[in-house]
Amino acid sequence: MHGIVTACDFLSGNNARSNFQRSKIHDIVIDFNFVTCLRKIIAILELLDIAIVHFQNDSIPVTEIYRCMKMIDFKEKIEEMECLEDERLYLLQFLESRLELIYGKAIGIAYFLDP
């Protein structure tokens, strides 16, 4: 990627908007922390991939989604990730908010309809 964005013709697009977008991409890729950020993104995507594999089928009940997300123990996996404490806290808070959203009314309705 570094070779692509540092090529002579990468920043010369067809119009100003294209040049602006290419310039932003260029700045991101040549940043000193790019590889570190990329590793963090891959770790987050690996967590999502674990969950997606369980929910490939369209007929998975909501209660199963919640149970599976609790079973996978994302908190432990987030704690093991190499990231700053602020980033870790953000991911843990985001996970909690998503679990609360799933557990809320959706789980109640699911139990009501299919005890």
DSSP file (Angstrom, degrees, kcal/mol; ACC not computed):
  #  RESIDUE AA STRUCTURE BP1 BP2  ACC     N-H-->O    O-->H-N    N-H-->O    O-->H-N    TCO  KAPPA ALPHA  PHI   PSI    X-CA   Y-CA   Z-CA
    1    1 A M     >        0   0    0      0, 0.0     4,-2.4     0, 0.0     5,-0.2   0.000 360.0 360.0 360.0 -38.5    0.0    0.0    0.0
    2    2 A H  H  >  +     0   0    0      1,-0.2     4,-1.5     2,-0.2     5,-0.1   0.902 360.0  52.0 -62.1 -39.7    2.9    2.3    0.8
    3    3 A G  H  4 S+     0   0    0      1,-0.2     4,-0.4     2,-0.2    -1,-0.2   0.855 109.6  49.9 -63.9 -35.4    4.3    1.8   -2.7
    4    4 A I  H >4 S+     0   0    0      1,-0.2     3,-1.0     2,-0.2    -2,-0.2   0.943 112.7  43.9 -68.9 -48.3    0.9    2.7   -4.3
    5    5 A V  H 3< S+     0   0    0     -4,-2.4    -1,-0.2     1,-0.2    -2,-0.2   0.703 112.8  52.1 -75.3 -17.9    0.3    5.9   -2.4
    6    6 A T  T 3< S+     0   0    0     -4,-1.5    -1,-0.2    -5,-0.2    -2,-0.2   0.464  82.7 115.7 -95.1  -0.3    3.9    7.1   -2.8
    7    7 A A  S X> S-     0   0    0     -3,-1.0     3,-1.3    -4,-0.4     4,-0.5  -0.340  77.8-115.3 -65.3 151.2    3.9    6.6   -6.6
    8    8 A C  T 34 S+     0   0    0      1,-0.3     3,-0.4     2,-0.1     4,-0.1   0.855 111.9  43.8 -57.0 -40.2    4.2    9.8   -8.6
    9    9 A D  T >4 S+     0   0    0      1,-0.2     3,-0.6     2,-0.1    -1,-0.3   0.438  87.9  90.2 -91.0   1.5    0.8    9.6  -10.2
   10   10 A F  T <4 S+     0   0    0     -3,-1.3    -1,-0.2     1,-0.2    -2,-0.1   0.916  90.5  43.8 -65.4 -42.3   -1.2    8.7   -7.1
   11   11 A L  T 3< S+     0   0    0     -4,-0.5     2,-1.0    -3,-0.4    -1,-0.2   0.511  95.2  86.0 -82.8  -3.7   -2.0   12.2   -6.1
   12   12 A S    <   +     0   0    0     -3,-0.6    -1,-0.1    -4,-0.1     2,-0.1  -0.760  60.7 163.7-101.4  92.2   -2.9   13.4   -9.6
   13   13 A G        -     0   0    0     -2,-1.0    -2,-0.1     2,-0.2     3,-0.0  -0.189  51.3 -96.7 -94.2-171.1   -6.5   12.5  -10.0
   14   14 A N  S    S+     0   0    0     -2,-0.1     2,-0.3     1,-0.1    -1,-0.0   0.780  98.3   8.6 -80.9 -28.5   -9.1   13.7  -12.5
   15   15 A N  S  > S-     0   0    0      1,-0.1     4,-2.2     0, 0.0    -2,-0.2  -0.867  82.6 -93.3-145.8 177.2  -10.7   16.4  -10.4
   16   16 A A  H  > S+     0   0    0     -2,-0.3     4,-2.4     1,-0.2     5,-0.2   0.877 120.8  52.4 -65.0 -39.1  -10.3   18.3   -7.1
   17   17 A R  H  > S+     0   0    0      2,-0.2     4,-2.4     1,-0.2    -1,-0.2   0.926 110.7  47.7 -63.5 -44.8  -12.5   16.0   -5.1
   18   18 A S  H  > S+     0   0    0      1,-0.2     4,-2.7     2,-0.2     5,-0.2   0.907 111.8  50.4 -61.7 -43.1  -10.5   12.9   -6.3
   19   19 A N  H  X S+     0   0    0     -4,-2.2     4,-2.2     2,-0.2    -1,-0.2   0.894 110.0  50.5 -62.5 -40.3   -7.3   14.7   -5.4
   20   20 A F  H  X S+     0   0    0     -4,-2.4     4,-2.0     2,-0.2    -2,-0.2   0.926 112.6  46.1 -64.3 -45.3   -8.6   15.6   -1.9
   21   21 A Q  H  X S+     0   0    0     -4,-2.4     4,-2.2     1,-0.2    -2,-0.2   0.909 113.3  48.9 -64.7 -42.6   -9.7   12.0   -1.3
   22   22 A R  H  X S+     0   0    0     -4,-2.7     4,-2.6     1,-0.2    -1,-0.2   0.868 108.8  54.4 -65.0 -35.6   -6.4   10.6   -2.6
   23   23 A S  H  X S+     0   0    0     -4,-2.2     4,-2.4    -5,-0.2    -1,-0.2   0.901 108.2  48.6 -64.5 -41.3   -4.5   13.1   -0.4
   24   24 A K  H  X S+     0   0    0     -4,-2.0     4,-2.1     2,-0.2    -2,-0.2   0.920 112.5  48.1 -64.7 -43.4   -6.4   11.8    2.7
   25   25 A I  H  X S+     0   0    0     -4,-2.2     4,-2.6     1,-0.2     5,-0.2   0.924 110.8  52.1 -61.2 -44.4   -5.6    8.2    1.8
   26   26 A H  H  X S+     0   0    0     -4,-2.6     4,-2.2     1,-0.2    -2,-0.2   0.921 109.6  48.8 -56.7 -47.3   -2.0    9.1    1.2
   27   27 A D  H  X S+     0   0    0     -4,-2.4     4,-0.6     1,-0.2    -1,-0.2   0.872 112.2  48.8 -64.2 -38.0   -1.7   10.8    4.7
   28   28 A I  H >< S+     0   0    0     -4,-2.1     3,-0.7     1,-0.2    -2,-0.2   0.941 113.1  45.7 -66.7 -47.6   -3.3    7.8    6.4
   29   29 A V  H 3< S+     0   0    0     -4,-2.6    -2,-0.2     1,-0.2    -1,-0.2   0.854 114.1  46.4 -69.6 -35.6   -1.1    5.2    4.8
   30   30 A I  H 3< S+     0   0    0     -4,-2.2    -1,-0.2    -5,-0.2    -2,-0.2   0.524  85.5 119.3 -86.4  -2.9    2.2    7.1    5.3
   31   31 A D  S X< S-     0   0    0     -3,-0.7     3,-1.5    -4,-0.6     4,-0.3  -0.319  73.0-124.6 -60.9 144.2    1.4    7.9    8.9
   32   32 A F  T 3  S+     0   0    0      1,-0.3     3,-0.4     2,-0.1     4,-0.2   0.817 109.9  48.1 -59.3 -34.2    3.9    6.4   11.4
   33   33 A N  T 3> S+     0   0    0      1,-0.2     4,-2.7     2,-0.1    -1,-0.3   0.295  78.9 106.7 -92.8   9.4    1.1    4.6   13.3
   34   34 A F  H <> S+     0   0    0     -3,-1.5     4,-2.4     1,-0.2    -1,-0.2   0.909  80.3  45.8 -57.6 -47.1   -0.6    3.1   10.3
   35   35 A V  H  > S+     0   0    0     -3,-0.4     4,-2.2    -4,-0.3    -1,-0.2   0.897 113.0  50.6 -66.5 -40.1    0.6   -0.5   10.9
   36   36 A T  H  > S+     0   0    0     -4,-0.2     4,-1.8     2,-0.2    -1,-0.2   0.935 112.6  46.4 -61.7 -46.7   -0.3   -0.3   14.6
   37   37 A C  H  X S+     0   0    0     -4,-2.7     4,-2.4     1,-0.2    -2,-0.2   0.886 110.1  54.2 -62.8 -39.4   -3.8    1.0   13.8
   38   38 A L  H  X S+     0   0    0     -4,-2.4     4,-2.4    -5,-0.3    -1,-0.2   0.893 106.7  51.2 -62.9 -40.5   -4.2   -1.7   11.1
   39   39 A R  H  X S+     0   0    0     -4,-2.2     4,-2.0     2,-0.2    -1,-0.2   0.896 110.4  49.3 -63.3 -39.9   -3.3   -4.4   13.6
   40   40 A K  H  X S+     0   0    0     -4,-1.8     4,-2.1     2,-0.2    -2,-0.2   0.912 110.7  49.9 -65.5 -42.3   -6.0   -3.0   16.0
   41   41 A I  H  X S+     0   0    0     -4,-2.4     4,-2.6     1,-0.2    -2,-0.2   0.907 109.8  51.0 -62.8 -42.1   -8.6   -2.9   13.2
   42   42 A I  H  X S+     0   0    0     -4,-2.4     4,-2.2     1,-0.2    -1,-0.2   0.898 108.3  52.2 -63.3 -40.1   -7.8   -6.5   12.3
   43   43 A A  H  X S+     0   0    0     -4,-2.0     4,-1.4     2,-0.2    -1,-0.2   0.903 111.4  46.7 -62.9 -40.8   -8.2   -7.6   15.9
   44   44 A I  H  X S+     0   0    0     -4,-2.1     4,-1.9     1,-0.2    -2,-0.2   0.917 112.0  50.4 -66.7 -43.5  -11.6   -5.9   16.1
   45   45 A L  H  X S+     0   0    0     -4,-2.6     4,-2.4     1,-0.2    -2,-0.2   0.841 105.0  57.5 -64.9 -32.9  -12.7   -7.4   12.8
   46   46 A E  H  X S+     0   0    0     -4,-2.2     4,-1.8     2,-0.2    -1,-0.2   0.892 105.7  50.8 -63.9 -38.2  -11.6  -10.9   14.0
   47   47 A L  H  X S+     0   0    0     -4,-1.4     4,-1.5     1,-0.2    -2,-0.2   0.922 111.2  47.7 -62.7 -43.7  -14.0  -10.5   16.9
   48   48 A L  H  X S+     0   0    0     -4,-1.9     4,-2.7     1,-0.2    -2,-0.2   0.872 107.5  56.3 -65.4 -36.3  -16.8   -9.5   14.5
   49   49 A D  H  X S+     0   0    0     -4,-2.4     4,-2.0     1,-0.2    -1,-0.2   0.881 102.5  55.7 -63.8 -37.9  -16.0  -12.5   12.3
   50   50 A I  H  X S+     0   0    0     -4,-1.8     4,-0.9     1,-0.2    -1,-0.2   0.930 112.7  42.3 -58.4 -45.2  -16.4  -14.9   15.3
   51   51 A A  H >X S+     0   0    0     -4,-1.5     4,-1.0     1,-0.2     3,-0.6   0.902 110.3  55.6 -69.8 -41.7  -20.0  -13.5   15.8
   52   52 A I  H >< S+     0   0    0     -4,-2.7     3,-0.7     1,-0.2    -1,-0.2   0.869  99.8  60.3 -62.1 -37.2  -20.9  -13.4   12.1
   53   53 A V  H >< S+     0   0    0     -4,-2.0     3,-0.8     1,-0.3    -1,-0.2   0.880 105.2  49.5 -58.0 -37.9  -20.1  -17.1   11.7
   54   54 A H  H << S+     0   0    0     -4,-0.9     3,-0.3    -3,-0.6    -1,-0.3   0.762 113.5  46.0 -71.4 -24.5  -22.8  -17.9   14.3
   55   55 A F  T << S+     0   0    0     -4,-1.0    -1,-0.2    -3,-0.7    -2,-0.2   0.001  70.6 114.0-113.9  28.9  -25.4  -15.8   12.6
   56   56 A Q    <   +     0   0    0     -3,-0.8     2,-0.3    -4,-0.1    -1,-0.2   0.808  63.1  80.6 -67.2 -29.7  -25.1  -16.7    9.0
   57   57 A N  S >  S-     0   0    0     -3,-0.3     3,-0.9    -4,-0.2     0, 0.0  -0.593  75.1-143.3 -82.4 138.5  -28.6  -18.2    9.0
   58   58 A D  T 3  S+     0   0    0     -2,-0.3    -1,-0.1     1,-0.2    -2,-0.0   0.627  94.0  64.4 -74.6 -13.2  -31.6  -15.9    8.7
   59   59 A S  T 3   +     0   0    0      2,-0.0    -1,-0.2     0, 0.0    -3,-0.0   0.152  66.4 129.2-101.5  21.2  -33.7  -17.9   11.1
   60   60 A I    <   -     0   0    0     -3,-0.9     2,-0.1    -5,-0.1     5,-0.0  -0.622  59.2-125.2 -74.2 125.7  -31.6  -17.4   14.3
   61   61 A P    >>  -     0   0    0      0, 0.0     4,-1.4     0, 0.0     3,-0.6  -0.367  15.8-118.0 -70.9 153.6  -33.8  -16.3   17.2
   62   62 A V  H 3> S+     0   0    0      1,-0.3     4,-2.1     2,-0.2     5,-0.2   0.869 114.0  58.6 -59.1 -38.8  -32.9  -13.1   19.0
   63   63 A T  H 3> S+     0   0    0      1,-0.2     4,-2.3     2,-0.2    -1,-0.3   0.856 103.3  52.9 -61.4 -34.0  -32.4  -15.0   22.3
   64   64 A E  H <> S+     0   0    0     -3,-0.6     4,-2.6     2,-0.2    -1,-0.2   0.868 105.8  54.0 -68.7 -36.3  -29.8  -17.1   20.6
   65   65 A I  H  X S+     0   0    0     -4,-1.4     4,-2.4     2,-0.2    -2,-0.2   0.943 111.4  44.4 -62.4 -48.0  -27.9  -14.0   19.4
   66   66 A Y  H  X S+     0   0    0     -4,-2.1     4,-2.0     2,-0.2    -2,-0.2   0.937 114.2  49.3 -62.2 -47.0  -27.7  -12.7   23.0
   67   67 A R  H  X S+     0   0    0     -4,-2.3     4,-2.1     1,-0.2    -2,-0.2   0.906 112.7  48.2 -59.2 -43.3  -26.8  -16.0   24.4
   68   68 A C  H  X S+     0   0    0     -4,-2.6     4,-2.5     2,-0.2    -1,-0.2   0.900 109.1  52.1 -66.2 -41.7  -24.0  -16.5   21.8
   69   69 A M  H  X>S+     0   0    0     -4,-2.4     5,-0.7     1,-0.2     4,-0.7   0.863 112.5  46.1 -65.4 -34.5  -22.6  -13.0   22.4
   70   70 A K  H  <5S+     0   0    0     -4,-2.0     3,-0.3    -5,-0.2    -1,-0.2   0.874 112.9  51.0 -71.0 -37.2  -22.4  -13.7   26.1
   71   71 A M  H  <5S+     0   0    0     -4,-2.1    -2,-0.2     1,-0.2    -1,-0.2   0.866 101.8  58.6 -70.2 -38.2  -20.8  -17.1   25.5
   72   72 A I  H  <5S-     0   0    0     -4,-2.5    -1,-0.2    -5,-0.1    -2,-0.2   0.796  97.6-142.2 -63.9 -27.0  -18.1  -15.8   23.2
   73   73 A D  T  X5 -     0   0    0     -4,-0.7     4,-1.5    -3,-0.3     3,-0.4   0.985  26.2-179.9  60.7  64.1  -16.8  -13.6   26.0
   74   74 A F  H  ><S+     0   0    0     -5,-0.7     4,-2.8     1,-0.2     5,-0.2   0.819  75.1  66.4 -60.6 -32.2  -15.9  -10.6   23.9
   75   75 A K  H  > S+     0   0    0      1,-0.2     4,-2.3     2,-0.2    -1,-0.2   0.926 101.8  46.8 -58.2 -45.2  -14.8   -8.8   27.1
   76   76 A E  H  > S+     0   0    0     -3,-0.4     4,-1.4     1,-0.2    -1,-0.2   0.909 112.9  49.2 -63.3 -41.7  -12.0  -11.2   27.6
   77   77 A K  H  X S+     0   0    0     -4,-1.5     4,-0.7     1,-0.2    -2,-0.2   0.873 110.7  50.3 -66.9 -37.0  -10.9  -10.9   24.0
   78   78 A I  H >< S+     0   0    0     -4,-2.8     3,-0.8     1,-0.2    -1,-0.2   0.895 107.6  54.0 -67.1 -39.4  -11.0   -7.1   24.1
   79   79 A E  H 3< S+     0   0    0     -4,-2.3    -1,-0.2     1,-0.2    -2,-0.2   0.828 107.4  51.9 -62.7 -31.2   -8.8   -7.2   27.3
   80   80 A E  H 3< S+     0   0    0     -4,-1.4    -1,-0.2    -5,-0.2    -2,-0.2   0.656  89.0 104.9 -79.4 -16.1   -6.3   -9.3   25.4
   81   81 A M  S << S-     0   0    0     -3,-0.8     2,-1.1    -4,-0.7   -41,-0.1  -0.302  78.7-118.1 -68.0 148.6   -6.0   -6.9   22.5
   82   82 A E        +     0   0    0    -43,-0.1     2,-0.3     6,-0.0    -1,-0.1  -0.761  67.3 116.8 -86.3  99.3   -3.0   -4.6   22.1
   83   83 A C        -     0   0    0     -2,-1.1   -46,-0.0    -4,-0.1     2,-0.0  -0.972  68.0 -80.0-155.8 167.6   -4.5   -1.2   22.4
   84   84 A L     >  -     0   0    0     -2,-0.3     4,-2.5     1,-0.1     5,-0.2  -0.293  43.5-112.8 -68.4 156.9   -4.5    1.9   24.5
   85   85 A E  H  > S+     0   0    0      1,-0.2     4,-2.7     2,-0.2     5,-0.2   0.880 117.7  53.5 -61.0 -38.9   -6.6    2.0   27.7
   86   86 A D  H  > S+     0   0    0      2,-0.2     4,-2.2     1,-0.2    -1,-0.2   0.904 110.3  47.3 -61.9 -41.4   -8.9    4.6   26.2
   87   87 A E  H  > S+     0   0    0      2,-0.2     4,-2.4     1,-0.2    -2,-0.2   0.905 112.0  50.0 -66.2 -41.4   -9.5    2.5   23.2
   88   88 A R  H  X S+     0   0    0     -4,-2.5     4,-2.5     2,-0.2    -2,-0.2   0.926 111.1  48.8 -63.6 -44.8  -10.1   -0.6   25.3
   89   89 A L  H  X S+     0   0    0     -4,-2.7     4,-2.6     1,-0.2     5,-0.2   0.904 110.6  51.5 -61.8 -41.2  -12.6    1.3   27.5
   90   90 A Y  H  X S+     0   0    0     -4,-2.2     4,-2.6     2,-0.2    -2,-0.2   0.933 111.1  47.3 -61.3 -46.0  -14.4    2.5   24.4
   91   91 A L  H  X S+     0   0    0     -4,-2.4     4,-2.5     2,-0.2    -2,-0.2   0.901 112.9  48.7 -63.6 -40.9  -14.7   -1.0   23.0
   92   92 A L  H  X S+     0   0    0     -4,-2.5     4,-2.4     2,-0.2    -1,-0.2   0.908 113.0  47.2 -66.3 -40.9  -16.0   -2.4   26.3
   93   93 A Q  H  X S+     0   0    0     -4,-2.6     4,-2.4     2,-0.2    -2,-0.2   0.899 112.3  50.3 -65.8 -39.9  -18.6    0.4   26.7
   94   94 A F  H  X S+     0   0    0     -4,-2.6     4,-2.1    -5,-0.2    -2,-0.2   0.921 110.4  49.8 -63.7 -43.9  -19.7   -0.1   23.1
   95   95 A L  H  X S+     0   0    0     -4,-2.5     4,-2.5     1,-0.2    -2,-0.2   0.929 110.9  49.6 -60.2 -46.2  -20.0   -3.9   23.7
   96   96 A E  H  X S+     0   0    0     -4,-2.4     4,-2.6     1,-0.2    -1,-0.2   0.907 110.0  50.6 -60.3 -42.4  -22.1   -3.3   26.8
   97   97 A S  H  X S+     0   0    0     -4,-2.4     4,-2.0     1,-0.2    -1,-0.2   0.884 111.3  48.2 -65.6 -36.8  -24.4   -0.8   25.0
   98   98 A R  H  X S+     0   0    0     -4,-2.1     4,-2.4     2,-0.2    -2,-0.2   0.900 112.0  49.1 -68.9 -40.4  -25.0   -3.3   22.2
   99   99 A L  H  X S+     0   0    0     -4,-2.5     4,-2.9     2,-0.2    -2,-0.2   0.901 111.3  49.8 -65.6 -39.6  -25.7   -6.1   24.6
  100  100 A E  H  X S+     0   0    0     -4,-2.6     4,-1.9     2,-0.2    -1,-0.2   0.894 110.3  51.2 -63.9 -39.5  -28.1   -3.9   26.5
  101  101 A L  H  <>S+     0   0    0     -4,-2.0     5,-0.5    -5,-0.2    -2,-0.2   0.931 114.4  42.8 -62.8 -45.4  -29.8   -3.0   23.3
  102  102 A I  I  <>S+     0   0    0     -4,-2.4     5,-0.8     1,-0.2    -2,-0.2   0.914 115.8  48.7 -66.7 -42.6  -30.2   -6.7   22.3
  103  103 A Y  I  <5S+     0   0    0     -4,-2.9     5,-0.4    -5,-0.2    -1,-0.2   0.790 101.1  77.2 -70.4 -27.2  -31.3   -7.7   25.8
  104  104 A G  I  X5S-     0   0    0     -4,-1.9     4,-1.6    -5,-0.2     3,-0.4   0.775 113.9 -22.5 -55.4-124.8  -33.9   -5.0   26.1
  105  105 A K  I  >5S+     0   0    0      1,-0.2     4,-2.8     2,-0.2     5,-0.3   0.798 130.8  63.8 -64.5 -32.8  -37.3   -5.1   24.5
  106  106 A A  I  ><S+     0   0    0     -5,-0.5     4,-2.3     1,-0.2    -1,-0.2   0.922 105.4  43.9 -62.2 -44.3  -36.2   -7.6   21.8
  107  107 A I  H  ><S+     0   0    0     -5,-0.8     4,-2.7    -3,-0.4     5,-0.2   0.913 113.4  52.5 -67.0 -42.1  -35.5  -10.4   24.3
  108  108 A G  H  X S+     0   0    0     -4,-1.6     4,-2.1    -5,-0.4    -2,-0.2   0.923 111.9  44.8 -59.5 -45.2  -38.7   -9.6   26.2
  109  109 A I  H  X S+     0   0    0     -4,-2.8     4,-2.6     2,-0.2     5,-0.2   0.904 111.9  53.2 -65.6 -40.8  -40.8   -9.8   23.0
  110  110 A A  H  X S+     0   0    0     -4,-2.3     4,-2.6    -5,-0.3    -2,-0.2   0.920 111.0  45.8 -62.6 -43.5  -39.0  -13.0   21.9
  111  111 A Y  H  < S+     0   0    0     -4,-2.7    -1,-0.2     1,-0.2    -2,-0.2   0.878 112.2  52.5 -65.5 -36.4  -39.7  -14.7   25.2
  112  112 A F  H  < S+     0   0    0     -4,-2.1    -2,-0.2    -5,-0.2    -1,-0.2   0.909 116.7  37.9 -64.2 -42.1  -43.3  -13.5   25.1
  113  113 A L  H  < S+     0   0    0     -4,-2.6    -2,-0.2     1,-0.2    -1,-0.2   0.807 133.9  21.3 -80.7 -30.5  -43.7  -15.0   21.6
  114  114 A D     <        0   0    0     -4,-2.6    -1,-0.2    -5,-0.2    -2,-0.1  -0.664 360.0 360.0-140.9  81.4  -41.7  -18.2   22.1
  115  115 A P              0   0    0      0, 0.0    -4,-0.1     0, 0.0    -3,-0.1   0.502 360.0 360.0 -68.6 360.0  -41.3  -19.1   25.7
